[in-house]
Amino acid sequence: MTEKRKDYISWDEYFMGVAELSAMRSKDPSTQVGACIVSQDNKILSMGYNGFPKGCSDDEFPWGKGCEDPYETKYFYSTHSELNAILNYRGGSLEGSKLYVTLFPCNECAKAIIQCGIKMIIYADDKYGDTPAVRASKRMLLSAGVELVPYKRTGRKLEVIV
């Protein structure tokens, strides 16, 4: 009898991989972020990436960041990956679920995360950790009892063998 493989990926690697693949769908030229919401029994509930809302053309709305005219920047129009994943969910409640995200959520996404009942965030990057938006986010999330877990990369190369 052949034994099962022992080098299969962990749940964290799997779900962060899904979040990373979701980020690759973003058309944002400077920052691509992906999110994956997972149930307590490790079922994918929803995914999202940063981009414009349905009906707002990726070709007609601006992708710029530092324009003189604030209406010509992406910030008024784009939806973050976490909010997209929450809004994309078509099931019942997200109470008690986990969120895998490639970039730590901002304060606006934190509000939605708390309100929908997500109880754990596993994040790959915290490069804006010292900004007011992320500091406020962490304050709210911790106050609401959301567990914040930095993703630990294994360093191994992931490839499929067929």
Accessible surface in RSA format (square Angstrom, percent):
REM  Atomic radii and reference values for relative SASA: ProtOr
REM  Chains: A
REM  Algorithm: Lee & Richards
REM  Probe-radius: 1.40
REM  Slices: 20
REM RES _ NUM      All-atoms   Total-Side   Main-Chain    Non-polar    All polar
REM                ABS   REL    ABS   REL    ABS   REL    ABS   REL    ABS   REL
RES MET A   1   238.77 123.7 149.96  99.2  88.81 211.5 132.22 112.4 106.55 141.2
RES THR A   2   127.39  90.6 102.59 104.0  24.81  59.1  71.60  96.2  55.79  84.3
RES GLU A   3   130.62  75.0 109.31  82.7  21.32  50.8  52.66 101.8  77.97  63.7
RES LYS A   4   151.51  73.9 129.95  79.7  21.56  51.3  95.56  86.0  55.95  59.6
RES ARG A   5   153.58  64.5 139.89  71.3  13.69  32.6  79.50 108.7  74.08  44.9
RES LYS A   6   158.98  77.6 127.25  78.1  31.73  75.5 108.36  97.5  50.62  53.9
RES ASP A   7    93.79  65.7  82.83  82.4  10.96  25.9  39.86  93.8  53.93  53.8
RES TYR A   8   118.73  55.4 109.45  62.3   9.27  24.1  74.05  55.6  44.68  55.1
RES ILE A   9    63.50  36.1  52.42  39.1  11.08  26.7  52.42  37.7  11.08  30.1
RES SER A  10    53.39  45.1  43.53  58.1   9.86  22.7  48.51 103.3   4.87   6.8
RES TRP A  11   141.05  56.6 135.84  65.8   5.21  12.2 113.48  60.5  27.57  44.7
RES ASP A  12    62.12  43.5  60.46  60.2   1.66   3.9  10.29  24.2  51.83  51.7
RES GLU A  13     7.67   4.4   5.61   4.2   2.06   4.9   3.35   6.5   4.31   3.5
RES TYR A  14    96.55  45.1  93.72  53.3   2.83   7.4  56.61  42.5  39.94  49.2
RES PHE A  15     0.62   0.3   0.62   0.4   0.00   0.0   0.62   0.4   0.00   0.0
RES MET A  16     1.00   0.5   1.00   0.7   0.00   0.0   1.00   0.9   0.00   0.0
RES GLY A  17    20.82  25.7   0.00   N/A  20.82  25.7  19.64  53.9   1.18   2.6
RES VAL A  18    22.75  15.0  21.83  19.8   0.92   2.2  21.97  19.1   0.78   2.1
RES ALA A  19     0.00   0.0   0.00   0.0   0.00   0.0   0.00   0.0   0.00   0.0
RES GLU A  20    57.95  33.3  55.58  42.0   2.37   5.6  27.97  54.1  29.97  24.5
RES LEU A  21   120.06  66.9 114.57  82.0   5.49  13.8 114.87  80.7   5.18  13.9
RES SER A  22    11.41   9.6   6.55   8.7   4.86  11.2   5.85  12.5   5.56   7.8
RES ALA A  23     8.58   7.9   8.58  13.2   0.00   0.0   8.58  12.1   0.00   0.0
RES MET A  24   148.85  77.1 116.93  77.4  31.92  76.0 107.63  91.5  41.22  54.6
RES ARG A  25   135.40  56.9 129.98  66.3   5.42  12.9  50.28  68.7  85.12  51.6
RES SER A  26    13.25  11.2   0.00   0.0  13.25  30.5   0.01   0.0  13.24  18.6
RES LYS A  27    97.76  47.7  75.32  46.2  22.44  53.4  72.87  65.6  24.89  26.5
RES ASP A  28     4.92   3.4   2.38   2.4   2.54   6.0   0.00   0.0   4.92   4.9
RES PRO A  29    99.14  72.3  60.58  55.2  38.56 140.2  71.18  58.8  27.95 173.7
RES SER A  30    54.88  46.4  22.69  30.3  32.19  74.2  28.70  61.1  26.19  36.7
RES THR A  31    27.59  19.6  24.61  24.9   2.99   7.1  20.19  27.1   7.41  11.2
RES GLN A  32    84.21  47.1  64.33  47.0  19.89  47.4  15.75  33.5  68.47  51.9
RES VAL A  33    13.20   8.7  13.20  12.0   0.00   0.0  13.20  11.5   0.00   0.0
RES GLY A  34     0.00   0.0   0.00   N/A   0.00   0.0   0.00   0.0   0.00   0.0
RES ALA A  35     0.00   0.0   0.00   0.0   0.00   0.0   0.00   0.0   0.00   0.0
RES CYS A  36     0.00   0.0   0.00   0.0   0.00   0.0   0.00   0.0   0.00   0.0
RES ILE A  37     0.00   0.0   0.00   0.0   0.00   0.0   0.00   0.0   0.00   0.0
RES VAL A  38     0.00   0.0   0.00   0.0   0.00   0.0   0.00   0.0   0.00   0.0
RES SER A  39    18.03  15.2  16.62  22.2   1.40   3.2  18.03  38.4   0.00   0.0
RES GLN A  40   136.27  76.2 105.49  77.1  30.78  73.3  42.68  90.8  93.59  71.0
RES ASP A  41    93.35  65.4  78.31  77.9  15.04  35.6  45.91 108.1  47.44  47.3
RES ASN A  42    35.90  24.8  29.20  28.2   6.70  16.1   1.51   3.6  34.38  33.2
RES LYS A  43   124.60  60.8 122.34  75.1   2.26   5.4  86.56  77.9  38.04  40.5
RES ILE A  44    63.44  36.1  35.48  26.4  27.95  67.4  35.48  25.6  27.95  75.9
RES LEU A  45    51.66  28.8  30.52  21.8  21.14  53.1  33.15  23.3  18.51  49.8
RES SER A  46     9.25   7.8   1.71   2.3   7.54  17.4   8.11  17.3   1.14   1.6
RES MET A  47    88.76  46.0  81.34  53.8   7.42  17.7  69.45  59.0  19.31  25.6
RES GLY A  48     2.91   3.6   0.00   N/A   2.91   3.6   2.91   8.0   0.00   0.0
RES TYR A  49    63.92  29.8  63.06  35.9   0.86   2.2  38.53  29.0  25.40  31.3
RES ASN A  50    11.24   7.8  11.24  10.9   0.00   0.0   4.14  10.0   7.10   6.9
RES GLY A  51     7.39   9.1   0.00   N/A   7.39   9.1   7.34  20.1   0.05   0.1
RES PHE A  52    21.94  11.0   0.16   0.1  21.77  56.7   0.16   0.1  21.77  62.3
RES PRO A  53    60.75  44.3  51.81  47.2   8.94  32.5  59.15  48.8   1.60   9.9
RES LYS A  54   186.89  91.2 153.39  94.1  33.49  79.7 123.02 110.7  63.87  68.0
RES GLY A  55    88.45 109.1   0.00   N/A  88.45 109.1  43.29 118.8  45.16 101.1
RES CYS A  56    39.90  30.2  32.20  35.9   7.70  18.1   0.68   1.7  39.21  42.3
RES SER A  57    40.71  34.4  28.10  37.5  12.61  29.0  29.01  61.8  11.70  16.4
RES ASP A  58    50.16  35.1  40.41  40.2   9.75  23.1  12.43  29.3  37.73  37.6
RES ASP A  59   139.75  97.9 104.12 103.6  35.63  84.2  31.47  74.1 108.29 108.0
RES GLU A  60   144.91  83.2 109.21  82.6  35.69  85.0  39.10  75.6 105.81  86.4
RES PHE A  61    60.85  30.4  55.30  34.3   5.54  14.4  56.06  34.0   4.79  13.7
RES PRO A  62    27.12  19.8  16.18  14.8  10.94  39.8  26.93  22.2   0.19   1.2
RES TRP A  63    45.45  18.2  37.93  18.4   7.53  17.7  33.25  17.7  12.21  19.8
RES GLY A  64    29.01  35.8   0.00   N/A  29.01  35.8  24.49  67.2   4.51  10.1
RES LYS A  65   103.39  50.4  87.03  53.4  16.36  39.0  45.59  41.0  57.80  61.6
RES GLY A  66    79.51  98.0   0.00   N/A  79.51  98.0  39.82 109.3  39.69  88.9
RES CYS A  67    58.66  44.4  36.84  41.1  21.82  51.3  15.66  39.7  43.00  46.4
RES GLU A  68   181.30 104.1 146.84 111.1  34.46  82.1  68.20 131.9 113.11  92.3
RES ASP A  69    67.76  47.5  61.50  61.2   6.26  14.8  31.12  73.2  36.64  36.5
RES PRO A  70    71.54  52.1  69.57  63.4   1.97   7.2  71.54  59.1   0.00   0.0
RES TYR A  71   137.76  64.3 137.13  78.0   0.62   1.6  89.90  67.6  47.86  59.0
RES GLU A  72    91.15  52.3  89.45  67.7   1.70   4.0  30.67  59.3  60.48  49.4
RES THR A  73     9.03   6.4   9.03   9.2   0.00   0.0   5.89   7.9   3.14   4.7
RES LYS A  74    11.68   5.7  11.68   7.2   0.00   0.0   5.96   5.4   5.72   6.1
RES TYR A  75   131.32  61.3 106.97  60.9  24.34  63.3  89.63  67.4  41.69  51.4
RES PHE A  76   126.88  63.5  94.05  58.3  32.84  85.4  97.53  59.1  29.35  84.0
RES TYR A  77    58.30  27.2  49.71  28.3   8.59  22.4  37.62  28.3  20.68  25.5
RES SER A  78    28.32  23.9   9.80  13.1  18.53  42.7   1.29   2.8  27.03  37.9
RES THR A  79    19.07  13.6  15.42  15.6   3.64   8.7   7.25   9.7  11.82  17.9
RES HIS A  80    79.09  43.2  76.67  53.3   2.42   6.2  43.27  44.6  35.82  41.7
RES SER A  81     0.24   0.2   0.00   0.0   0.24   0.6   0.00   0.0   0.24   0.3
RES GLU A  82     5.94   3.4   5.94   4.5   0.00   0.0   0.05   0.1   5.89   4.8
RES LEU A  83    60.92  33.9  60.70  43.4   0.22   0.5  60.92  42.8   0.00   0.0
RES ASN A  84    29.14  20.1  29.14  28.2   0.00   0.0   1.92   4.6  27.22  26.3
RES ALA A  85     0.00   0.0   0.00   0.0   0.00   0.0   0.00   0.0   0.00   0.0
RES ILE A  86    24.93  14.2  18.14  13.5   6.79  16.4  18.14  13.1   6.79  18.4
RES LEU A  87   102.01  56.8  92.27  66.0   9.75  24.5  95.42  67.0   6.60  17.8
RES ASN A  88    70.16  48.4  56.05  54.2  14.11  34.0  14.69  35.4  55.47  53.6
RES TYR A  89    44.38  20.7  29.58  16.8  14.80  38.5  16.08  12.1  28.30  34.9
RES ARG A  90   184.63  77.5 148.73  75.8  35.90  85.5  80.34 109.8 104.29  63.2
RES GLY A  91    49.27  60.8   0.00   N/A  49.27  60.8  27.15  74.5  22.13  49.6
RES GLY A  92    67.22  82.9   0.00   N/A  67.22  82.9  43.03 118.1  24.18  54.2
RES SER A  93    84.84  71.7  53.09  70.9  31.75  73.1  52.81 112.5  32.03  44.9
RES LEU A  94    10.18   5.7   6.41   4.6   3.76   9.5   7.11   5.0   3.07   8.2
RES GLU A  95   110.37  63.4  91.96  69.6  18.41  43.8  47.91  92.7  62.46  51.0
RES GLY A  96    14.62  18.0   0.00   N/A  14.62  18.0   7.74  21.3   6.87  15.4
RES SER A  97     2.56   2.2   1.74   2.3   0.82   1.9   2.34   5.0   0.22   0.3
RES LYS A  98    42.47  20.7  42.47  26.1   0.00   0.0  17.15  15.4  25.32  27.0
RES LEU A  99     0.12   0.1   0.12   0.1   0.00   0.0   0.12   0.1   0.00   0.0
RES TYR A 100     0.06   0.0   0.06   0.0   0.00   0.0   0.00   0.0   0.06   0.1
RES VAL A 101     0.00   0.0   0.00   0.0   0.00   0.0   0.00   0.0   0.00   0.0
RES THR A 102    19.31  13.7  15.23  15.4   4.09   9.7  14.67  19.7   4.65   7.0
RES LEU A 103    25.25  14.1  25.08  17.9   0.18   0.4  25.08  17.6   0.18   0.5
RES PHE A 104     8.82   4.4   1.48   0.9   7.34  19.1   1.48   0.9   7.34  21.0
RES PRO A 105     0.05   0.0   0.00   0.0   0.05   0.2   0.05   0.0   0.00   0.0
RES CYS A 106    23.21  17.6  20.13  22.5   3.08   7.2  16.41  41.6   6.80   7.3
RES ASN A 107    35.78  24.7  35.78  34.6   0.00   0.0   0.13   0.3  35.65  34.5
RES GLU A 108   104.64  60.1  96.56  73.1   8.08  19.2  51.62  99.8  53.03  43.3
RES CYS A 109     4.47   3.4   3.50   3.9   0.97   2.3   1.00   2.5   3.47   3.7
RES ALA A 110     0.00   0.0   0.00   0.0   0.00   0.0   0.00   0.0   0.00   0.0
RES LYS A 111    93.73  45.7  90.23  55.4   3.50   8.3  60.32  54.3  33.41  35.6
RES ALA A 112    23.07  21.2  14.50  22.4   8.58  19.5  21.67  30.5   1.41   3.7
RES ILE A 113     0.00   0.0   0.00   0.0   0.00   0.0   0.00   0.0   0.00   0.0
RES ILE A 114    47.05  26.8  34.83  25.9  12.22  29.5  35.82  25.8  11.23  30.5
RES GLN A 115   156.15  87.3 124.85  91.2  31.30  74.5  41.35  88.0 114.80  87.1
RES CYS A 116    30.30  22.9  15.81  17.6  14.49  34.1  25.77  65.3   4.53   4.9
RES GLY A 117     4.41   5.4   0.00   N/A   4.41   5.4   4.41  12.1   0.00   0.0
RES ILE A 118     0.66   0.4   0.00   0.0   0.66   1.6   0.00   0.0   0.66   1.8
RES LYS A 119    90.71  44.3  87.08  53.4   3.63   8.7  53.46  48.1  37.26  39.7
RES MET A 120    50.32  26.1  50.32  33.3   0.00   0.0  42.70  36.3   7.62  10.1
RES ILE A 121     0.00   0.0   0.00   0.0   0.00   0.0   0.00   0.0   0.00   0.0
RES ILE A 122     4.11   2.3   4.11   3.1   0.00   0.0   4.11   3.0   0.00   0.0
RES TYR A 123    30.33  14.2  29.80  17.0   0.54   1.4   6.57   4.9  23.77  29.3
RES ALA A 124    30.50  28.0   3.05   4.7  27.45  62.4   3.25   4.6  27.25  72.2
RES ASP A 125    61.46  43.1  57.56  57.3   3.90   9.2  17.99  42.3  43.48  43.4
RES ASP A 126    45.94  32.2  28.93  28.8  17.01  40.2  16.66  39.2  29.27  29.2
RES LYS A 127   123.16  60.1  84.68  52.0  38.48  91.6  54.21  48.8  68.94  73.4
RES TYR A 128    90.68  42.3  88.64  50.4   2.04   5.3  69.55  52.3  21.14  26.1
RES GLY A 129    12.47  15.4   0.00   N/A  12.47  15.4   7.10  19.5   5.37  12.0
RES ASP A 130   134.06  93.9 116.94 116.4  17.12  40.5  36.12  85.0  97.94  97.7
RES THR A 131    49.78  35.4  47.59  48.2   2.19   5.2  47.99  64.5   1.79   2.7
RES PRO A 132   112.89  82.3 104.81  95.5   8.09  29.4 109.58  90.5   3.31  20.6
RES ALA A 133    39.67  36.5  33.52  51.7   6.15  14.0  38.08  53.6   1.59   4.2
RES VAL A 134     6.84   4.5   6.84   6.2   0.00   0.0   6.84   5.9   0.00   0.0
RES ARG A 135   154.95  65.1 147.30  75.1   7.64  18.2  31.25  42.7 123.70  75.0
RES ALA A 136    41.36  38.0  35.18  54.3   6.17  14.0  40.31  56.8   1.05   2.8
RES SER A 137     0.00   0.0   0.00   0.0   0.00   0.0   0.00   0.0   0.00   0.0
RES LYS A 138    52.60  25.7  52.60  32.3   0.00   0.0  31.81  28.6  20.79  22.1
RES ARG A 139   193.41  81.2 182.78  93.2  10.63  25.3  62.12  84.9 131.29  79.6
RES MET A 140    57.08  29.6  52.19  34.5   4.89  11.6  33.99  28.9  23.09  30.6
RES LEU A 141     0.00   0.0   0.00   0.0   0.00   0.0   0.00   0.0   0.00   0.0
RES LEU A 142   110.69  61.6  93.51  66.9  17.18  43.2  94.21  66.2  16.48  44.3
RES SER A 143    99.93  84.4  59.25  79.1  40.68  93.7  33.56  71.5  66.37  93.0
RES ALA A 144    39.53  36.3  13.37  20.6  26.16  59.5  26.78  37.7  12.75  33.8
RES GLY A 145    53.69  66.2   0.00   N/A  53.69  66.2  34.86  95.7  18.83  42.2
RES VAL A 146     3.55   2.3   1.31   1.2   2.24   5.4   1.94   1.7   1.61   4.4
RES GLU A 147    91.57  52.6  85.09  64.4   6.48  15.4  35.38  68.4  56.18  45.9
RES LEU A 148    37.74  21.0  14.86  10.6  22.88  57.5  14.86  10.4  22.88  61.6
RES VAL A 149    36.99  24.3  36.61  33.1   0.38   0.9  36.99  32.1   0.00   0.0
RES PRO A 150    68.41  49.9  67.38  61.4   1.03   3.7  67.38  55.6   1.03   6.4
RES TYR A 151    32.06  15.0  13.86   7.9  18.20  47.4   5.27   4.0  26.79  33.0
RES LYS A 152   155.99  76.1 139.26  85.4  16.73  39.8 116.80 105.1  39.19  41.7
RES ARG A 153   147.57  62.0 117.41  59.9  30.16  71.8  59.08  80.7  88.49  53.6
RES THR A 154    87.15  62.0  47.05  47.7  40.10  95.6  51.27  68.9  35.88  54.2
RES GLY A 155    75.67  93.3   0.00   N/A  75.67  93.3  41.19 113.0  34.48  77.2
RES ARG A 156    98.01  41.2  74.20  37.8  23.81  56.7  52.62  71.9  45.39  27.5
RES LYS A 157   168.49  82.2 139.87  85.8  28.62  68.1  97.41  87.7  71.08  75.7
RES LEU A 158    93.75  52.2  64.62  46.2  29.13  73.2  66.50  46.7  27.25  73.3
RES GLU A 159   118.77  68.2  87.00  65.8  31.78  75.7  35.95  69.5  82.83  67.6
RES VAL A 160   132.46  87.2 105.61  95.6  26.85  64.7 109.88  95.5  22.58  61.2
RES ILE A 161   158.00  89.9 128.05  95.4  29.95  72.2 131.15  94.4  26.84  72.8
RES VAL A 162   180.31 118.6 113.96 103.2  66.35 159.9 144.14 125.2  36.17  98.1
END  Absolute sums over single chains surface
CHAIN  1 A    10271.0       7998.0       2273.1       5836.2       4434.8
END  Absolute sums over all chains
TOTAL         10271.0       7998.0       2273.1       5836.2       4434.8
